[in-house]
Amino acid sequence: MSGTSGHLPYSMRDVGAGGAYNNAKFRHRSRLKMVLQSLSTNSSKYRCGKFTVGKFLCLLMVSGLLYLFLHKGSEGIVSSELHGKEVQNKNARRAPNIRTFWRKPPRLPPRLPPNEIYKNNSLLQQSPSEWTSRQKKVKEAFEHAWSGYQKYAMGYDELMPLSHRGTDGLGGLGATIVDSLDTAIIMGADDVVSEASKWIEDNLMKRISEKGQVNLFETTIRVLGGLLSAYHLSGGDHPGAGDSGVPVTYKKANPERLLEVSKDLADRLLLAFTSSPTAIPLSDVILRDHTAHAAPDGLSSTSEASTLQLEFSYLSKVSGDPKYDRAAMKVLEHMHTLPKVEGLVPIYINPSSGQFSGENIRLGSRGDSYYEYLLKVWVQQEEYRDSSLKYLFEMYTEAMRGVKHLLLRKTVPNGLVFVGELPSGRNGGFSPKMDHLVCFLPGTLALGATKGITKRKALESNLLTDEDKENLQLAEDLAKTCVEMYFVTSTGLAPEIAYFHIEGDTEGGPDGGNKSSKYINDIIIKPLDRHNLLRPETVESLFVLYRITEDPKYREWGWQIFQAFEKYTKVDSGGYTSLDDVTSLPPSTRDKMETFFLGETLKYLYLLFDENNTLPLDKYVFNTEAHPFPVMRSTERASHSV
Ligand code: DMJ
């Protein structure tokens, strides 16, 4: 499954004669070499030869060097290749050796492509305080994003950071505020917590009763999900925010009020389920009227109908009312009975007939979180994993087998592994297209393999099947492809959609603009797909993979992506902007800061650099909008209906 890595992508000048990386550009010269060189220059000869004091100093220097050679060498860091285990071994000692004396760690070059990062061991050994300071930079970015929103768009769904206005693209429930609240609690951004929770307490209930049409899925994952995870982190169901690890000293919101608003909102959203003749909910709700209706074409997106359960089940648990869980779980129970293509499903479903519609199969838009929630709903309800919810893990497993059998390909010339699409079903052609949205998959695959514990622990306890290992390897390969979608562009930011060059495909197409990327000919970026909406999926997967594999390359990749966001999307007056074209410099902009930049992207980056295992993955499950919910353990009975 593994992608080929081969030679260096950065610059041919850095490749030694044998093809091995030399990194000459960034290597320090050794102290011994420098002194020998300086002694051999005319001026040193002159100084040493002419004055007795000079000769004495030269002698002193040479004896000092001899001393260093004999004693310092024994304290050298064990040089290693870049595999996780050996990297951990940085403090081990070994006997004096000319090579340990001669070598010094290279300086950090600006923006190295990922291959070079993990070939260059020393770059992966950032000290804990370095990661803490990087984490602080992410918190500052979050506060900067909030400041723009708060100044120019408070109460609107989203900020338009360039025109200094707000816009209501999600129904007018102040979506950025609710999406941001738990991120602010996790980061200890106390002022943001105060401002956001005050706005919610003063306004949200009224908004919900007055506003019109909202999309069931978006409102559930962003607003309901945001309210409920802030409820948990504020101690609503567990004193001190449970096992989250969020310091008790950080500011919290008022959990009673958050629960009250959540129930009111969910009661209205339930209309989408109760108004449907089948288990599949209608796509839209008119909040003020307590009514629901289907989209104009009568169809719901498969991912939208199947990405509601973590939120509704958790609400049932904390409210004690099983109706939310019942409605949402019926969707998955129904989908369980429908015919599929090796576990894969079309991206539309008809709420009138309850059947999938069309044949278009993909893990990008409208398909993505169907696969994510099959696993995560199973993970969330630990008590039922081996009984009533077992079917979900089976559906997930079958679907991943289907992905491997029908959707995986490798690029030419360099063997990147990617997930393509079947726009006309299994009997139609394969499309080598992958949305950035698909980059949630590495994280999901890694979580599915170890169920949230580290790979190390899982191996020690003999918990991984061959299939788990294969899925974990696939997760790592796909994560690499996702980061290469960033590093192949001029800005270092990924496009919304990429096409991949495969065997037999003679066409080619426009590239990402970074001519020094090894993958410049593997990845094609079409003009209409060049935008970047500040999406989270890749950094989400890097976070999960770092927690599970403990391989520091995932942090380094995340740091590079964060720096690119800082460089090209930060708006001085406040906020961050989406881009129109990541392949050209300077990139053209889009004047929109999506709510998920604060709810997801910055949260995942913050947690990626976290040294304290905040929100451990065996105790928390993140909804598709990065709102964490506690895993319901057997001792805590959920109000589960089945
Ligand atoms: C978010 O709203 C969620 O992550 C959803 O699952 C997909 N789209 C955006 C982020 O890209």
Boltz pocket constraint, residues with backbone or C-beta under 6 A from the ligand:
constraints:
  - pocket:
      binder: B
      contacts: [[A, 369], [A, 437], [A, 535], [A, 536], [A, 537], [A, 596], [A, 600], [A, 624], [A, 625], [A, 626]]
      max_distance: 6.0
